[in-house]
Amino acid sequence: MTRCKGPDCGAEIGWALTVPGGKRMPIDPESSGAADGQAIVWCQRGVALCVIVAADKPLPPAVDAAVTRYRTHYQTCPDAPAYSGQSRRKAKADAAPG
């Protein structure tokens, strides 16, 4: 576990790799089983993997029984906008000459 580096947060976060893509997704570990969780997390060969879904999307019963919903840290972090890819791209574009 690590801690969020956001100046207004500092919460403990876990990590899962997104499928597909293999990018690291911050997960709130205390949110296991959250009905509004956007990350469907499971372990495979000792690695936490996740698929991101709409928070209000129901899962088929067989899938629901085999996996656990968690909130992504982006759902709860007060500093999330500063860490989103969209914010970084906008900052780059604003800093570009021209």
N, C-alpha and C positions, 0 to 999 in steps of 0.2 A: 504494500500500500504506500501511496505517496500522499502529499498534501497539495491542494490547489494553490497555485502561486498568485492567484488574484488578490489584490490589496484589500478587498472587502470580504474575502471568503475564508480561505485556509482550511476548508473541510477535507477530511480524508476521502481519497478516491481510489478506486480500483481500475484496472484496465482490461479491455477485451479487444480482440482483433475483429474488424468488420468483415463480413462475408457477403458478397465478394469484395475484394479490394485490399484486405489486409492492413487497413489503417487502424491506428490505436484510437479507441473510443473511451473517454473517461466515464466511469460508472459510479453511481452513489451506492456503496456496498450495503448501507442500512436500508435501502429501499427494496429489498428482495420481496417479490410477490406483489409489488405495487400495481394496482389495477390500471393506473395511468402511465405505467412505464413504457417507454418507446424502444427499449433495448430488450430483445429476446436473447437470453444468454444460456449457453451450454458449454460443457467442457469436452474436449476431444484430445486425447493423448496428452493430457496435462496442460492444455492451452485453453484459456477462456476465449470463446468465439461469440459473436453477436450479429444479429440482423436487426436493422432499425425498421420499425413499423409505426404507423399512426397510433397514438395513444388510445384512441377509441375503437381501434380495429379488433373485432373478436377473432380469436384463433380457433381453428378446428379442435374439437375436444381431444383427439389423439395427440396433437401437437402441444396443446395446453398442458397436458399431463406430463410431458417429457421435458419441458423447458421452464425457465423462470423469467418473468418480466422484472426488469429493473428500470429505474429512472436514469437517463443519461445525466451526467453532471451538468450538461448545458441546460437541462430543464430546471435546475435549482440554483445554479450559481449566479450571484448578483453581478459578477464580472463577465458573464458569458459573451455579451456582445463584443468585448475586446478580443476574444479568442476565436471568434467565428471566422471561417475562411472568407466570407463576404466582406467583413470589416478589414481584413488584411489586404484583400484585392483593392478595395476602395482607397485605402491609405497609400498603396503603391501607385495607383492611378493619379491620386491627388499630388503626389510628390514628383511625378514624372514631368520633365521639362516640356514646355510646349503649350 
